Each structure stands twice: as structure tokens, then as C-alpha cells.
């Protein structure tokens, strides 16, 4: 073909060298036009038909391949192959044309493989197991290997040298490679450890104060773990930090079916006293402790009679308003529809403090949703704080400006009355 073109151009009056260059230019333009035509046909005919066919199928994986543009990238191989196979038509540029097009096709192949791996991540994430065993970190390792290997082969192709020579030369750069890929190696080791031990999964609520993280895990990669905090900010934590540092994983709470309520109310110790008959009669009218008050009163009366103890004697057994109040809280919570009665249930005294006697409520709600949990907790303590005066008890509270004003006002009123 080149010789025919040169002879034709020579017959037209061009010199031998001019006809050669003009011939080569025409062939190059022809090859480029042919490759453009092939690319146009591949895009407008093959890709459109393939897209239409994929959208009609009921399979999910081919839609993901289409979404990740695997076929769009593979289409680029068609014009490159045309140029590669027609390279012998340009003897003076044949070697470089084939090297460059081969390099280009390797690059397209790497990009297509990258899209293919991304597709499998998306497909895998559609399964429930992906929450417990994410594979994104492992895919990233595979990508690093593929791009490193592909880069070596591309460089070897351009330099017309064996790729194995480059690979063997990497042994001398081990220390440098370890330094460059330090985070990658640490992340890989960490990924194996916390996946093997089921330490964290996608969707887990974790708390890591050192990094300001308190929220749900939304992404786990080779190098980082992304946490969406409750204020909707994103905290990025190095993957290896989950191994080297401590963190709290709340997933156990989610699986348990309950969420802990642990809060104390401080009772003014000056308000604690023995129950009088009038108080007991009033307590018997409280639905939750009617049976308790009667049975406890009868039990104490029988005990005191048996031991010849005067009911007014302080050495005998007597009911107290604080004990009855604890019984009321217990009965109220056991009848509460939002309290998990099959989990730890404690109404207890804590050590006395300068703020009074702490009565701690240690129970679990059966609703773990944050908003609902807070509403349940608020509703419970609203009720408890409101009924405390019914037991002749007072909640401890440091004096406020209002208290001081009331004292001054009372003194002024007493002076005026005199």
C-alpha cells in the first residue's frame, strides 16, 4: 500500500522523499478516520443496543455494570485496536505506534477492571452480610496490586524491556516501599483483625472520644473508617486506630433489645421519717402500692406483737416514707409499658453525699430509638418528681436567688406584723 501510494504520487510529479511523506500522512489520516468511524459505530450502535438490552433484563448485576460504566470504558479498546493492527502500514512509526496503543489499551483495561471491582463492591453491599463483613478494604488492596503491576507492565512496554527486571529491582527498594505503604500495611492488618474478631461493622454506633467520634459507621476502607456523628458531621478515623486505641461499640445494646436508663434523684435527708397512721392510710389509696402498704403494715404489726414491742418504740419495725417511695417507684416502673422487665431492674440507695440520699433508678427501656428513649426517660422522671411530695419527701436542691428572696420577704413580713 505505501509503495503503491508513493508510485502514484511520484507519477504526479512529486519527488521520491516528498511522495514518501505525503503517502505516510495520507495513510495516518486514513487510519485515524477509520478508528474514529469504528469508535462511532461502537458507541452509537453497539453500546446503545447493549444498554437497551441490559435495561430489559431482570438481573441486577448487569445494571450495576452499566452504572459503573464498564462498557463505556471497554469501547475505547475498539479504535485503539484499529490503530494497533494498521501500524505496519507506517513502517517508520510502527514500533512506537504499537507501543503507545498497547500502553493505552493496558490503561483502558486497568480502568475497566477498576469499574468491575467497584461494581462488585456495590453488588456485595446489597446483601445483608456486607454490614458485618465489608470488603471495600480488601478490594482496595487488590486495586493497589493491579495498578502497581499494570504500571510496571506499561513502563516496561514503553521502554521495550522485560517487566520482570523491574519487579526484581523492587526488592532493593523494600525499605522505601514499606515507608510509602506504611498506612496501607497497617490498615490491611487492622482490617483482618477487627473483621476476624467482629469488632466493628457498617451501621454500628461507636464512640471514640480521642477522635471526637460518636455516631454510626457509614464507611470502612483500607485506610479510614468514617463515622457520621449525631450532629451530622463526619469524623474520619485511621483504620489501624481501632486496633491501637480503645473505642466503645454500642451494637451490643442494639442487639440486646433494651437501652439502659441510669439516673439518680437526690432526696433531702431532713425529709426522711417514719410513717404515721395518716400517711399509711394515704399511701393505701395509691393504686400501685395499695397491696404493698397493707401487707407490709400487717407484717410489721405481727412482728412487733410477737416480740412485745410498742408500735411507737423506735427499736421496733416501722415503715418509712423513703422505703415506701422506693416500693412505689418499683411498682410504677414494673407496670410501665416501655420498661424491659426481663433485663436488670434495680431501685437502690447509693452512698450518702453532701447533696442528700441518692435513689438510683437502673432499668432498661424496650425502645432503643434515641428520640423515643429520651421521651420515655423524661416521662418517667416527670412523674417521679411530681409524686415525691406525696410521700412527704423533698428533692435536694441548692438554694437559689428565689429562696433567699423568700427568706428576706418572710423576715420583713414578720417585722411588720410586730
GUFITI-97906 format. One record per residue: x, y, z of N, C-alpha, C in turn. Coordinates in steps of 0.2 Angstrom, whole numbers, plus 5000, padded with zeros to 4 digits. Layout:
% GUFITI-97906
XYZXYZXYZ ...
***
This chain:
% GUFITI-97906
500449945000500050005000500450065000 500950075004501350135004501750144998 502050084995502350084989501950104983 501350084983500850104978500750174978 500650204984500450274985501050314983 501650294985502250334983502350334975 502250274972502250274965501750324961 501150324964500650364961500850434962 501050454968501250524969501850544965 502350494964502950514960502750524953 502250484950502050494944501650564943 501450584948501050654948501650714948 502250694949502750744949503150764955 502950724961503250744967503950704967 504350734971505050694972504950634976 505450594976505450524980505350534987 505650584991505550594998504950634999 504750674995504050714996503450664996 503550624990502950574990502950524996 503550504999503550465004503150495010 503350555012503050595017502250605016 502150625010501450635009501050565009 501350515007501050445007500950425014 501450435019501350415026500850455029 500750525027500250565030499550545029 499450525022498850505020498650445023 499050395024498950335027498750345035 499150395038499050405045498350435046 498150485041497450515042496950465040 497050415036496550365034496450325040 497050305043496950255049496550295055 496750355056496450395061495650405060 495450415053494750415051494450355052 494750295051494450235052494350215059 494850235063494750225070494250265073 494150325071493550365073492950335071 492850315065492250285062492150225066 492650175068492450125072492250145079 492550195082492350215088491650245088 491450275083490750305082490250245082 490450195078489950135077489850105084 490450095087490450055094490050095099 490050165099489650205103488950205101 488850225095488150235093487750175092 488050125090487650065088487750005094 488349985095488449935100488249955107 488550005109488450025116487650045117 487350075113486650095113486250025113 486349985109486049915109486149875115 486749875118486849845124486549875130 486549945130486249975136485449955136 485149965130484449945129484249875131 484749825129484649755131484749745139 485249775142485349775149484749795153 484449855151483849885155483249835154 483249795150482649755149482749685153 483349675155483449605159483149625166 483049565170482849565177483449565182 484049555179484649545183484849615186 485149615192485349675195486149685193 486549635192487249645192487449685185 487049665180487149705173487049775174 486449795178486349865178486849905182 487149865187487749895191488349905186 488449855182489049865177488949925173 488349935171488149985166488250055170 488050055176488050115180488750135182 489250085183489950095184490350115177 489950115172490250125165490850085163 490750015165491249965162491249965155 490649965152490649955144490850025141 490750075144490950145141491750145140 492050115145492750115145493050065140 492750005140492949955135492849975128 492450015127492350045120492950075117 493350105122493950135120494450095117 494350025118494849975115494749975107 494149985105494049975098494450015093 494450085094494850125090495650115091 495850095097496550085099496750015095 496349965095496549905091496549915083 496149965081496249985074496950015072 497050055076497750095076498350045076 498249995081498749945083498849905077 498349875074498349825068498549865062 498449925061498649965055499349995055 499649985061500350015062500849995057 500849925055501349905049501249945043 500749985042500650025036501150085036 501350105042501850155044502450135046 502950105042503550065044503950115049 504050175047504450215051504250235058 503550225059503250235066502950175069 503050125066502650065068502850045075 503450045077503650025084503350065089 503350135088503150175093502350185093 502050175087501350175087501050115091 501350055090501149995093501249995101 501850025103502050035110501450085113 501350135110500950185113500250165113 499950125108499250105108499250045113 499750005113499749945118499749975125 500150025126500050055133499350085134 499150115129498450145130497950095132 497950035128497549985129497549955136 498249945139498349925146498049975151 498050035149497750085154497050085154 496750075148495950065147495749995151 496149945150496049885154496049895161 496549935164496549945171495949985174 495750035170495150075171494550025171 494449985166493949945166493949895172 494449865174494549825180494349865186 494549925186494349965192493649975193 493249985187492549995187492249925189 492549875186492249805188492249785195 492849805198492949795206492449845210 492349905207491849945210491149915210 491049885204490349855203490249805208 490749765209490649705214490549735221 490949785223490849815229490049835230 489749875225489049895225488649835226 488749785222488349725222488349685229 488949685231489049645238488749685243 488749755243488449795248487649785248 487449765243486649755243486449695247 486949655249486749595254486849615261 486549585265486549595272487249585276 487549535273488249515276488749565275 488649615271489049665269489149715276 488649715280488649755286489149735291 489149665291489649635296490349615293 490349605286490949595283491049635277 491249695278491349745272491949725268 491949725261492549705258492949765254 492749825256493049885252493749885253 494049875260494749875261495149825257 494849765256495149715253495249725245 494649755243494649775236495149835234 495249875239495749925238496449905238 496549845242497249815242497349785235 496849755232496849725225496949775220 496649835221496749885216497449915216 497749925222498449945223498949895219 498749825220499149775217499149785209 498449785207498349795200498649855197 498549915200498849975197499649975197 499949945203500649935203500949895198 500649835197500849785192500749815185 500149845184499949875177500449935176 500649975181501150025180501850005178 502049945181502649915179502649885172 502049855170502049825163501949885158 501649945159501649995155502350025154 502650035159503350065159503850025155 503749955156504149905153504049905145 503349915143503149915136503449975133 503350035136503650095133504450095132 504750065137505450065137505749995133 505249955131505449895127505949855131 505749845138506149805142505649745146 505949695148505649645152505349675159 504649665160504449685166504749655172 504949595171505249555177505849585180 506249625175506849665178506649715183 506049755181505849805186505549775192 505249715192504949685198505549665202 506049635199506649615203506949665207 506949725203507349785206506949815212 506349795213505949825218506149795225 506549735225506749705231507249755234 507649795230508149835233507849895236 507149915234506849965237506349955242 506449895246505949865251505849925256 506349945259506349995264505950055262 506050085256505650145254504950125253 504850065250504150045249503750035256 504050005261503750005267503650065270 504050115269503850185271503350215268 503350205261502750235257502150205258 502150145259501450105260501350085268 501650125272501550115279500850115281 500450165280499750165281499350115278 499550095272499150035269499249975272 499949955274500049895278499749895284 499749945288499449955295498649945294 498349975289497649975288497449905286 497849865282497749795280497749755286 498249755290498249715296497749735301 497549795302496949815306496349785303 496249785297495649765294495549685295 496049645294496049575296495849565303 496149605308496049595315495349615317 495049675315494449685318493849655314 493949635308493449595304493449525307 494049495308494049425311493749425318 493849475322493649475329492949515329 492649525323491949565323491949625328 492449665327492449725332492049785329 491949785323491549845321491249825314 490649845312490349835306490049905304 489849905297489449965295488749965298 488650025300488050045304488050035311 488650015314488750015321488850085324 488550095330488650155334489250145338 489850185336490450185340490550255343 490950255349491150315352491850315353 492250365351492950365351493150435353 493150455359493250525361493850555359 494450515358495050545356495050575349 494550555345494550575338493850615338 493550625343492850665343492350625339 492350565339491850525335491350495340 490750505338490150475342489550475337 489450415334488950405329488950345325 488650335320488650275316489250275311 489450215310489950195305489650195298 489850235294489550245287490050215281 490650205283491150185278491750155281 491950095279492550065281493050055275 493550085275494050075269494750045272 495150045267495850015269496150065274 496150125273496450175277496050215282 495450225281495050265286494350225287 494050245293493350225295493050295296 492450305292492050365293491450355297 491450405302490850405307490450465306 489850455305489350515305489050525312 489350585315489150595322488450615322 488150625328487450635329487250705327 487750755327487650825324487750825317 487750765313487850755306488550775303 489050785307489650795305489950735304 490550735300490850665298491550665301 491750615305492350605308492750555304 493350565302493750515299494250485304 494250425305494750385310495250345306 495850345307496350295304496150225305 496050175301495850115302496250075307 496950085307497350055312497250085319 496950145320496750165327496250125330 495850095327495350055330495649995333 496249975332496649925335497149945340 497450005339497950035344497650075349 497050095348496650135353496050105355 495750125361495150095363494550135361 493950105359493350135357492750095360 492150125361491550095363491150085357 490950015357490449995351489749985355 489250015353488650015356488149965352 488449925348488049875344487749825348 488149805354487849755359487249775362 487149845363486549875366485949865361 486149875354485649875349485349795349 485849755349485649685349485249655355 485349685360485049665367484349675367 484049725364483349735364483149785369 483649815373483549865378484049915378 483849975381484350035382484350055389 484950065392484950075399484750145401 484350145407484150215410484550215417 484950255418485350255424485350325427 484950345432484950415434484750415441 485050455445484850465452484550525454 484050525459483750585462483950585469 484150645471484450665477483950685482 483850645487483250665492483550705498 483250755500483450795506483350745512 483950735516483850685521483450715527 483350785527482950805533482250795532 482050765526481350755525481150675526 481650635527481550565528481350555536 480750515536480550505543480050435543 479850415549479450355550478750375547 478350325545477650345543477150345548 476750395548476250395553475650355551 475150345555474550315553474150355547 474150415548473850455542474250445536 474850445536475250435530475150365527 475050315531474950255529474250245525 473750275528473150275525473150315519 473550365518473550405512473950355507 474450325509474850285504474350225501 473950195505473450145503473050165498 472950225497472550255491472850255484 473550245485473950245479473950175476 473650175470473550105467474150065466 474650085464475250045463475550015470 475450045476475650015482475150005487 474549995485473949985490474149915493 474249865489474349795492475049795496 475549835494476149835497476049865504 475749925504475649955511475249915516 474749885513474349835518474749775520 475049745516475449685518476049705522 476349755521476949775524476749795531 476249835532475949855538475749795543 475449745540475249685543475849645546 476349645541476949605543477249635549 477349705549477649735554477249735561 476649745560476249735566476249665569 476249615565476349545568477049535571 477549565568478249555571478249595578 478049655578478049695584477649665590 477049635588476649605593477049535596 477349505591477649445593478249455598 478549515597479149525601479049575606 478349595608478149635613478449705612 478449735606478749795605478149845604 478249905608477749955607477749985600 477249995596477250025590477650095589 477650125595477950195595478650185597 478950125599479650115601480050115594 480550165594480950165588481350105587 481450065592481850005591481449945588 480749955587480349905583480449925576 480049885572480049885565479549935563 479649985559479150035556479350055549 478750075546478850095539479150165538 479550175533479750245532479450275525 479450335525479250365519479750355513 480350355514480850335509480750265506 480650215511480650145509479950135505 479450175507478850165503478850195496 479250255496479350285490479750245485 480250205488480650165483480150105481 479750085485479250025483478750055477 478550115478478150155473478550155466 479150175467479550185460479550115457 479750065461479749995458479149975455 478549985458477949965456477750005450 477850065450477750115444478050085438 478750075439479150055433478949985430 478849945435478649875433477949875429 477549925430476949925426477049975420 477550005419477650045413477750005407 477450025402477449985395478049985392 478450035393479150045390479750025393 479649985399480149965403480249885402 480949865400481049795399481149765406 480649725407480649695414481149625414 481349605408481749545408482449565409 482649625409483349645410483449675417 484049695418484249725425483749775427 483449765434482949815436483149825444 483449885445483649905452483349975453 483149975460482950045463483350045469 483950075470484350065475484650135478 484850125485485150185488485950185486 486150245484486950255484487150285490 487850295490488150315496487950395497 487850405504487650475505488150525503 487950585501488350635499488150705502 488550755501488350825503487650845500 487450815495486850835491486250795494 486350745499485750705501485850635500 485250605500485250525499485050515491 485550485487485350475480484950405480 484450415476484050355475484150345467 484450285466484650275458484150225455 483950245449483550205445483950175440 483950105440484450075435483950025431 483750045426483249995422483450005415 483049965411483149965403482449975400 482550025395481950035391481849985385 481349965383481249925377481249955370 481350015370481350055364482050085364 482450075359483150095358483250155354 482750175350482750235346482950295351 483450335349483650395353483150435355 482750465351482150515352481650485357 481450415355480950385359481250375366 481850355367482250335373482250395377 482450455375482450515379481750535381 481250525377480550545379480350495384 480450435384480250385389480650405396 481250415396481650435402481350505405 481150555401480950615403480250605406 479850565403479150545406479150515413 479650465413479750435420479950485425 480450525424480650565429480150625430 479850645425479250695426478750675432 478550605431478150585436478450575443 479050545443479350535449479450595453 479650645450479750715453479150745456 478650735452477950765454477650725460 477750655461477450625466477950625473 478550645472478950645478478650685484 478350745483477950775489477450735492 477150695488476550655491476850605496 477450595497477750545502478150585507 477950655507478250705512479050705512 479250695506479950695504480150765500 480750785500480950845496481550825492 481550845486482150845482482750895484 483350865485483850915487484050965481 484051025483484251075478484651135482 485151155479485551215482485051275482 485151315487484751375487484851425481 484351455479484351495473484251565475 484251615471484151685472483451695475 482951655472482251655474482151635481 482551585483482551555490482751615495 483251645493483551705498483051755498 482751775492482251825492481651815497 481451745497480851725501481051735508 481651715510481851715517481851795519 482151835515482151905517481351935517 480951915512480251935512479951915519 480051845521479751825527479951865533 480551885533480851925539480551985539 480452015533480152085533479452085535 479052025533478352025535478252015542 478751975545478751965552478852025556 479252065554479452135557478852175557 478452175551477952225550477352205555 477252135556476752115560476852125567 477452135569477652155576477452235577 
***
